[in-house]
C-alpha cells in the first residue's frame, strides 16, 4: 500500500483540497503561499485564454468538432488561411493534407447519406428502427 500526501489547505467548508502537494511543501501549487503570485498569474492567463477562445469561436463560427459540418468548417478555415500564404513547399504540403482530410470528410458524408437512405427504406418495411449496438455504432 502506497501512502499519498494531500495538500493541507482547507476550504471554507473545511473540505480538504486533495491535490498532491509540491515536493518541498505541505501545499499544492495553487495554495502554497510561496507560489501565490505565480498561481494568480496562471489564473489570469486562463481567464484571458477562455475569453479569447469565445471570441475566436464566434469570429470563425466554430461550434466544435462533433459533426461533419463542424469539422468541414475548420478545414475550410485552414485551407483559406493556407491559400493566403506565400507559395512554398510547406504550403503545398499543408494543402495536400487538407485535400486528403476533405476527401475523408466527403467519404464520411456520403456514407452517412447512404445509411440514412437505407434506414428510410428499411424502417417502413420492418415497422421500427432497430436498436443500435452498445459499441456506439449505429448498426
Secondary structure, DSSP 8 states (H G I E B T S, - for coil): ---------B-TTS-B--S---TTSSS-TTT-GGGHHHHHHHHHHHHHHHHHHHHHHHHTT---SSSHHHHHHHHHHHHHHHHTS---HHHHHHHHHHHHHHHHHHHHHHHHHHHHHHHHHHHHHHSS-----TTSS--
